[in-house]
């Protein structure tokens, strides 16, 4: 397994630059985006394992962006991050598929630990999919040829 690929999406540029710098000091690389649209573009252009997503942003809020991420990139894990947590937004985020929910300011070690847990879950899901494909090929080798012709 390679290095965990992170994407930080937050409208607070100071938070992005500080967090990105702290992650880099711990040997992790993270891309950044200052809004949901830029975050979705980054996801389309680069492979990402875990998104750290602010709930409150101008334009599309974090819950809307979470919904879009899970629709277009269902295996990408998302950790919601906010300074304005409410029980309702936490429940909504979890219902929409968020891996977890953290309050700002958040200790970078806690963030890294949650991201590692989220990445482990993504890797396990990808492995399960690979195993299912291999099992299907073993049980029906001709299905590979049929899918190639389609």
Buried (B, 14 or more C-beta within 10 A) or exposed (E): EEEBBBBBBBBBEEBBEEBBEBBEEEEBEBBBBBBBBBBBEBBEEEEBBBBBBBBBBEEBBBBEBBBBBBEEBEEBBBBBBBEEBEEEBBEBBEEBBBBBBBEBEBEBEEBBEBBBBBBBBBBEEEEEEEEEEEEEEEEEEEEEEEEEEE
